[in-house]
């Protein structure tokens, strides 16, 4: 996000202010018209602050203020006015302008006003994030931890589709948390009061899978001494989670397709149709489309399942989330085993960040449990070829600085005040560095 958009049709003023902003380390973009600024906003996003002359060719500064506040009323807009524009500026202040500066003005005055506006905008954005985090923490369903773009997008998609009847396909490597995502979808839906039924398709013998899924009548086959209610029927009104669906036998796939389309089942040995009111969430660790093209999975079933697909990223692609995830698992393990949750030393944190995590989040959780039980990390192995390798001094300094802030926030349970004191840096400096490294303090609260 750019700090400032500056709009003035006089090129000499734009050049002078650009030089002043560079000296003040203010990131800014300059425009000669409101139309150009609005086009840039449409193509990208709103800046932290807008500074605009009131009198512009075409769209005026007042109309620009109105247009920006129509998108986000909290963006500070600073107006530059000529002597004859004071009455318009006063009206603009009533309309929500942050401040106005009369020409001619000293660059220092504008810089001071802009910096105050940026601080106000940062505080507003922080409060908005706090409200979103509070709302998310109050939302039903397992906590999906992480602030990388892929996890934020995943949480957003879950919010949109959770309380619908759409069947979902989850794609992710072993250990990425597919069942946790499925449970989150269930518990954020109106079906939460009914059963969540999980079936590992790869663990059910081929000759028993139809009985397991659909149930059977007494005497339907040798050994069927009593009537059995299958997983589909047991999930009535709730959610059925079919894990490792790629391992389902081809014959069973045919019947599953019919059930998904018609929403009725027959128990083995029965002719009675039982209507279903369930949601089906399937999960796979393989590319089902490729498997279908190769004849290893039914193509029609793939397209029936592929209404909404959620891609769950492997841990190696979201390394920034590792400290927060480990801290979470550390607290859970400490509570489970009745032990203290001691903070990681710097060397151990570096080991976590450099490991490639082939077992994904499950492997990280196991590492946290071992750390609680043994007091040290073990079985991580050497850094893999795919892990991030730091070469330049700048890279190493940045990584060390990020991990130091991260570790301090863990020790302080997310308290900015305590972290400032330990690191001996001003609040603004700490916030700037947290923004630079995409560190969210809410991830460190107990």
C-alpha positions as CSV (number, residue, x, y, z in Angstrom):
1,X,0.0,0.0,0.0
2,X,1.4,3.4,-1.0
3,X,1.6,6.0,1.7
4,X,0.4,9.0,-0.2
5,X,-1.3,10.0,-3.4
6,X,-0.6,13.7,-4.2
7,X,-2.7,15.4,-6.8
8,X,-2.0,18.9,-8.2
9,X,-2.2,20.2,-11.8
10,X,0.9,22.4,-11.4
11,X,4.1,20.4,-12.3
12,X,6.4,22.7,-10.4
13,X,4.5,22.0,-7.1
14,X,4.5,18.2,-7.8
15,X,8.3,18.3,-8.4
16,X,9.0,20.3,-5.3
17,X,6.8,18.1,-3.1
18,X,8.2,14.9,-4.6
19,X,11.7,16.0,-3.5
20,X,10.5,16.9,0.0
21,X,8.7,13.6,0.4
22,X,11.8,11.7,-0.7
23,X,13.9,13.5,1.9
24,X,11.2,12.7,4.5
25,X,11.1,9.0,3.5
26,X,7.4,9.2,2.5
27,X,6.4,6.8,-0.2
28,X,4.2,8.8,-2.7
29,X,2.7,8.8,-6.2
30,X,2.0,12.0,-8.0
31,X,-0.9,12.8,-10.4
32,X,-1.9,15.9,-12.4
33,X,-5.6,15.1,-12.2
34,X,-8.2,13.5,-10.0
35,X,-9.1,11.2,-12.9
36,X,-5.6,9.7,-13.1
37,X,-5.6,9.2,-9.3
38,X,-9.0,7.4,-9.4
39,X,-7.8,5.2,-12.2
40,X,-4.7,4.2,-10.2
41,X,-7.0,3.4,-7.2
42,X,-9.2,1.3,-9.4
43,X,-6.3,-0.7,-10.8
44,X,-4.6,-1.1,-7.4
45,X,-5.9,0.0,-4.0
46,X,-6.5,3.1,-1.8
47,X,-3.4,4.7,-0.4
48,X,-2.9,5.5,3.3
49,X,-3.5,9.3,2.7
50,X,-4.6,11.5,-0.2
51,X,-3.3,15.1,-0.6
52,X,-5.2,17.0,-3.3
53,X,-5.6,20.6,-4.6
54,X,-9.2,21.7,-4.4
55,X,-9.2,23.4,-7.8
56,X,-8.4,20.9,-10.5
57,X,-9.3,20.6,-14.2
58,X,-12.1,18.1,-14.5
59,X,-13.0,16.4,-11.2
60,X,-12.4,18.8,-8.3
61,X,-10.7,18.0,-5.0
62,X,-14.1,18.1,-3.2
63,X,-15.5,15.6,-5.6
64,X,-12.4,13.4,-5.3
65,X,-12.9,13.5,-1.5
66,X,-16.5,12.3,-1.9
67,X,-15.4,9.5,-4.3
68,X,-12.7,8.3,-2.0
69,X,-14.9,8.4,1.1
70,X,-17.6,6.5,-0.9
71,X,-15.0,3.6,-1.0
72,X,-13.5,4.1,2.5
73,X,-14.6,6.9,4.7
74,X,-11.6,6.5,7.0
75,X,-9.0,7.4,4.4
76,X,-7.5,10.8,5.5
77,X,-7.8,13.4,2.7
78,X,-5.8,16.6,3.0
79,X,-6.9,19.6,0.8
80,X,-4.6,22.2,-0.6
81,X,-6.4,25.5,-1.0
82,X,-5.8,28.9,-2.5
83,X,-6.8,32.0,-0.7
84,X,-10.2,32.1,-2.3
85,X,-10.9,28.5,-1.6
86,X,-11.1,28.8,2.3
87,X,-14.9,28.6,2.4
88,X,-14.8,25.5,0.2
89,X,-12.2,23.9,2.5
90,X,-14.3,24.6,5.6
91,X,-17.2,22.9,3.9
92,X,-14.9,20.0,2.9
93,X,-13.9,19.7,6.6
94,X,-17.6,19.3,7.4
95,X,-17.7,16.7,4.7
96,X,-15.0,14.6,6.3
97,X,-11.7,16.0,5.1
98,X,-8.8,15.4,7.5
99,X,-7.2,18.9,7.2
100,X,-6.5,21.7,4.7
101,X,-3.4,23.7,4.0
102,X,-3.5,27.1,2.4
103,X,-1.1,28.1,-0.3
104,X,1.7,29.1,-0.2
105,X,2.8,26.6,2.5
106,X,6.2,25.4,3.8
107,X,7.0,21.8,2.8
108,X,7.6,21.0,6.5
109,X,4.0,21.9,7.3
110,X,2.7,19.5,4.7
111,X,5.1,16.7,5.8
112,X,4.0,17.1,9.5
113,X,0.3,17.0,8.5
114,X,0.9,14.0,6.2
115,X,2.8,12.0,8.9
116,X,0.0,12.7,11.4
117,X,-2.5,11.5,8.9
118,X,-0.5,8.3,8.1
119,X,-0.3,7.5,11.9
120,X,-4.0,8.0,12.2
121,X,-4.6,5.7,9.2
122,X,-2.3,3.0,10.6
123,X,-4.2,3.2,13.9
124,X,-7.5,2.9,12.0
125,X,-6.3,-0.1,10.0
126,X,-5.0,-1.7,13.2
127,X,-8.4,-1.3,14.9
128,X,-10.1,-2.8,11.9
129,X,-7.8,-5.8,11.9
130,X,-8.4,-6.2,15.7
131,X,-12.1,-6.2,15.1
132,X,-11.8,-8.8,12.3
133,X,-9.5,-11.0,14.5
134,X,-12.0,-10.7,17.4
135,X,-14.8,-11.7,15.1
136,X,-12.8,-14.6,13.7
137,X,-11.9,-15.8,17.2
138,X,-15.6,-15.8,18.1
139,X,-16.6,-17.7,15.0
140,X,-17.5,-21.3,15.4
141,X,-15.0,-23.9,14.1
142,X,-11.4,-24.9,14.6
143,X,-8.8,-22.1,14.5
144,X,-7.0,-21.9,11.2
145,X,-3.7,-20.2,12.2
146,X,-1.6,-18.1,9.8
147,X,-1.3,-14.7,8.1
148,X,0.3,-15.6,4.8
149,X,-1.7,-14.7,1.7
150,X,-2.7,-18.2,1.0
151,X,-4.1,-18.9,4.5
152,X,-6.0,-15.5,4.5
153,X,-7.5,-16.4,1.2
154,X,-8.4,-19.9,2.4
155,X,-10.2,-18.5,5.5
156,X,-12.0,-16.0,3.4
157,X,-13.3,-18.7,1.0
158,X,-14.4,-20.9,4.0
159,X,-16.4,-17.9,5.3
160,X,-18.1,-17.6,2.0
161,X,-19.0,-21.2,1.4
162,X,-19.3,-22.7,5.0
163,X,-23.0,-22.1,5.5
164,X,-24.1,-23.4,2.1
165,X,-25.1,-26.9,0.9
166,X,-22.4,-27.0,-1.7
167,X,-20.2,-30.1,-1.7
168,X,-16.5,-29.3,-1.2
169,X,-13.3,-30.8,-2.5
170,X,-10.2,-30.3,-0.4
171,X,-6.8,-30.7,-2.1
172,X,-3.6,-30.8,-0.1
173,X,-0.6,-32.9,0.8
174,X,-0.7,-35.4,3.7
175,X,-0.5,-33.5,7.0
176,X,-1.7,-30.1,5.8
177,X,-4.9,-30.2,7.9
178,X,-7.6,-31.3,5.5
179,X,-9.8,-32.7,8.3
180,X,-9.4,-29.5,10.3
181,X,-10.6,-27.5,7.3
182,X,-13.6,-30.0,6.9
183,X,-14.5,-29.6,10.5
184,X,-14.3,-25.8,10.3
185,X,-16.6,-25.9,7.3
186,X,-19.1,-28.0,9.3
187,X,-18.9,-26.0,12.5
188,X,-19.4,-22.7,10.7
189,X,-22.6,-24.0,9.0
190,X,-26.1,-24.5,10.1
191,X,-25.4,-28.3,10.2
192,X,-23.1,-27.9,13.2
193,X,-25.6,-29.4,15.7
194,X,-25.7,-32.6,13.6
195,X,-23.0,-35.3,13.2
196,X,-19.7,-34.7,11.5
197,X,-18.8,-38.2,10.2
198,X,-15.2,-38.9,8.9
199,X,-14.4,-41.8,6.7
200,X,-10.9,-42.7,5.5
201,X,-11.6,-44.3,2.1
202,X,-8.1,-45.8,2.0
203,X,-8.6,-47.7,5.3
204,X,-11.8,-49.5,4.4
205,X,-11.4,-52.9,2.8
206,X,-12.8,-53.0,-0.8
207,X,-15.3,-55.7,0.0
208,X,-16.7,-53.7,3.0
209,X,-16.8,-50.2,1.7
210,X,-20.4,-50.2,0.5
211,X,-21.6,-51.6,3.8
212,X,-19.5,-49.1,5.6
213,X,-20.9,-46.2,3.6
214,X,-24.5,-47.2,3.1
215,X,-25.2,-49.8,5.8
216,X,-26.8,-53.2,5.3
217,X,-29.8,-55.2,6.3
218,X,-29.7,-58.2,8.6
219,X,-28.8,-61.3,6.5
220,X,-27.7,-59.2,3.5
221,X,-24.5,-61.3,3.3
222,X,-22.6,-63.8,5.3
223,X,-21.7,-62.3,8.7
224,X,-24.4,-59.6,8.5
225,X,-26.1,-60.8,11.7
226,X,-27.7,-57.4,12.5
227,X,-28.8,-54.3,10.6
228,X,-26.1,-51.7,10.3
229,X,-26.5,-48.0,9.8
230,X,-23.9,-46.7,7.3
231,X,-21.9,-43.5,7.4
232,X,-24.1,-41.6,5.0
233,X,-27.2,-42.3,7.1
234,X,-25.3,-41.6,10.3
235,X,-24.4,-38.1,8.9
236,X,-28.1,-37.3,8.2
237,X,-28.6,-33.6,8.6
238,X,-24.8,-33.1,9.1
239,X,-21.6,-33.5,7.1
240,X,-19.9,-36.5,5.7
241,X,-16.1,-36.2,5.2
242,X,-14.6,-38.6,2.7
243,X,-10.8,-38.5,3.1
244,X,-8.4,-40.0,0.6
245,X,-11.2,-40.3,-1.9
246,X,-8.7,-41.1,-4.7
247,X,-8.3,-44.6,-3.1
248,X,-12.0,-45.4,-3.4
249,X,-12.5,-48.5,-5.7
250,X,-13.9,-47.8,-9.1
251,X,-17.1,-49.7,-8.5
252,X,-17.7,-47.8,-5.3
253,X,-17.2,-44.5,-7.2
254,X,-20.0,-45.3,-9.6
255,X,-22.5,-45.7,-6.7
256,X,-21.1,-42.6,-4.9
257,X,-21.8,-40.5,-8.1
258,X,-25.4,-41.7,-8.1
259,X,-25.8,-40.9,-4.4
260,X,-24.3,-37.4,-4.8
261,X,-26.7,-36.7,-7.7
262,X,-29.9,-38.1,-6.3
263,X,-29.3,-37.7,-2.6
264,X,-30.8,-41.1,-1.8
265,X,-29.2,-44.4,-0.6
266,X,-30.2,-48.0,-0.3
267,X,-28.7,-50.2,2.4
268,X,-27.1,-53.3,1.1
269,X,-29.8,-56.0,0.9
270,X,-32.6,-53.5,0.8
271,X,-34.8,-52.0,-1.9
272,X,-36.0,-49.1,0.2
273,X,-34.7,-45.6,-0.8
274,X,-33.6,-43.4,2.1
275,X,-33.6,-39.7,1.3
276,X,-30.4,-37.9,2.4
277,X,-30.0,-34.4,3.8
278,X,-26.2,-34.2,4.1
279,X,-23.3,-32.2,2.9
280,X,-20.3,-34.1,1.4
281,X,-16.7,-32.9,1.8
282,X,-14.1,-35.0,0.0
283,X,-10.4,-34.7,0.4
284,X,-7.5,-35.9,-1.8
285,X,-3.7,-35.6,-1.9
286,X,-3.5,-36.3,-5.7
287,X,-4.5,-34.4,-8.8
288,X,-7.9,-35.9,-9.4
289,X,-8.2,-34.3,-12.8
290,X,-4.9,-36.0,-13.9
291,X,-6.0,-39.2,-12.3
292,X,-9.3,-39.1,-14.2
293,X,-7.5,-38.5,-17.5
294,X,-5.2,-41.5,-16.7
295,X,-8.3,-43.7,-16.0
296,X,-7.5,-44.0,-12.3
297,X,-10.5,-42.0,-11.1
298,X,-14.0,-41.5,-12.7
299,X,-14.1,-38.3,-14.7
300,X,-17.8,-37.8,-14.1
301,X,-17.3,-38.1,-10.3
302,X,-14.4,-35.7,-10.4
303,X,-16.5,-33.0,-12.1
304,X,-19.4,-33.7,-9.7
305,X,-17.1,-33.1,-6.7
306,X,-15.3,-30.2,-8.3
307,X,-17.9,-27.5,-7.5
308,X,-15.8,-25.7,-5.0
309,X,-12.1,-26.8,-4.5
310,X,-10.1,-25.5,-1.6
311,X,-6.3,-25.7,-2.0
312,X,-4.5,-26.2,1.3
313,X,-0.8,-25.0,1.0
314,X,2.0,-27.1,2.3
315,X,3.9,-25.8,5.2
316,X,7.1,-25.1,3.2
317,X,5.1,-22.5,1.2
318,X,4.0,-20.7,4.3
319,X,7.2,-20.5,6.4
320,X,6.1,-17.2,7.9
321,X,3.4,-19.0,9.8
322,X,5.7,-21.6,11.4
323,X,6.6,-19.6,14.6
324,X,2.9,-18.9,15.4
325,X,1.8,-22.5,14.6
326,X,4.6,-23.9,16.7
327,X,3.7,-21.6,19.6
328,X,0.1,-22.7,19.4
329,X,1.1,-26.4,19.4
330,X,3.5,-25.7,22.2
331,X,0.8,-24.3,24.5
332,X,-1.6,-27.2,23.6
333,X,1.1,-29.8,24.3
334,X,2.1,-28.1,27.6
335,X,-1.5,-28.2,28.8
336,X,-1.9,-31.8,27.7
337,X,1.2,-33.0,29.5
338,X,1.1,-30.6,32.4
339,X,4.5,-29.1,31.6
340,X,5.8,-25.5,31.2
341,X,5.7,-24.0,27.7
342,X,9.3,-22.6,27.5
343,X,10.2,-20.2,24.6
344,X,12.4,-21.5,21.8
345,X,16.1,-20.3,21.7
346,X,17.2,-18.5,18.6
347,X,19.1,-21.5,17.2
348,X,16.0,-23.7,17.5
349,X,13.8,-21.1,15.8
350,X,16.3,-21.0,12.9
351,X,16.1,-24.8,12.7
352,X,12.3,-24.6,12.4
353,X,12.5,-22.0,9.7
354,X,15.1,-23.9,7.6
355,X,13.5,-27.3,7.8
356,X,11.4,-28.4,4.7
357,X,8.6,-30.0,6.7
358,X,7.7,-33.0,4.4
359,X,5.1,-34.0,7.0
360,X,3.6,-30.5,7.0
361,X,1.6,-29.2,10.0
362,X,1.3,-32.6,11.5
363,X,5.1,-32.9,11.6
364,X,5.4,-29.4,13.2
365,X,2.8,-30.4,15.8
366,X,4.8,-33.5,16.7
367,X,8.0,-31.4,16.9
368,X,6.2,-29.1,19.4
369,X,5.1,-32.1,21.5
370,X,8.7,-33.5,21.5
371,X,10.0,-30.1,22.5
372,X,7.6,-30.0,25.5
373,X,8.5,-33.6,26.6
374,X,12.2,-33.5,25.9
375,X,13.1,-29.8,26.1
376,X,14.8,-29.8,22.7
377,X,14.0,-30.2,19.0
378,X,15.0,-33.5,17.4
379,X,14.6,-35.5,14.2
380,X,14.4,-32.4,12.0
381,X,17.4,-33.4,9.9
382,X,19.5,-31.2,7.8
383,X,18.2,-28.2,5.8
384,X,16.7,-29.5,2.5
385,X,17.5,-28.2,-0.9
386,X,14.1,-26.7,-1.2
387,X,14.4,-24.7,2.1
388,X,15.1,-21.0,2.0
389,X,18.9,-20.4,1.9
390,X,20.1,-17.0,3.1
391,X,23.1,-15.8,1.2
392,X,23.5,-12.0,1.3
393,X,24.2,-10.1,4.6
394,X,21.0,-8.1,4.1
395,X,18.9,-11.3,3.8
396,X,20.5,-12.8,7.0
397,X,20.1,-9.5,9.0
398,X,16.4,-9.3,7.9
399,X,15.7,-12.9,8.7
400,X,17.4,-12.5,12.1
401,X,15.5,-9.3,12.8
402,X,12.2,-10.9,11.9
403,X,12.8,-14.0,14.0
404,X,13.9,-11.9,17.0
405,X,10.7,-9.8,16.9
406,X,8.7,-13.0,16.4
407,X,10.3,-14.7,19.4
408,X,9.9,-11.6,21.6
409,X,6.2,-11.4,20.8
410,X,5.8,-15.1,21.7
411,X,7.5,-14.4,25.1
412,X,5.2,-11.3,25.6
413,X,2.0,-13.1,24.4
414,X,1.6,-10.4,21.8
415,X,2.0,-7.4,24.1
416,X,3.4,-4.5,22.0
417,X,4.3,-2.5,25.1
418,X,6.4,-5.3,26.6
419,X,8.0,-6.1,23.3
420,X,9.0,-2.4,22.9
421,X,10.7,-2.5,26.3
422,X,12.6,-5.8,25.6
423,X,13.7,-4.7,22.2
424,X,14.3,-1.1,23.3
425,X,12.8,0.4,20.2
426,X,9.9,3.0,19.8
427,X,6.4,1.8,19.1
428,X,6.4,3.2,15.5
429,X,9.6,1.4,14.7
430,X,8.2,-1.8,16.0
431,X,5.0,-1.4,14.1
432,X,6.9,-0.5,10.9
433,X,9.0,-3.6,11.2
434,X,6.0,-5.8,11.9
435,X,4.3,-4.5,8.8
436,X,7.5,-5.1,6.8
437,X,7.7,-8.7,7.9
438,X,3.9,-9.2,7.9
439,X,3.8,-10.1,11.6
440,X,0.3,-10.0,13.2
441,X,0.5,-9.5,17.0
442,X,-2.9,-11.3,17.4
443,X,-1.2,-14.6,16.5
444,X,0.8,-14.5,19.7
445,X,-1.9,-14.1,22.3
446,X,-2.5,-17.0,24.6
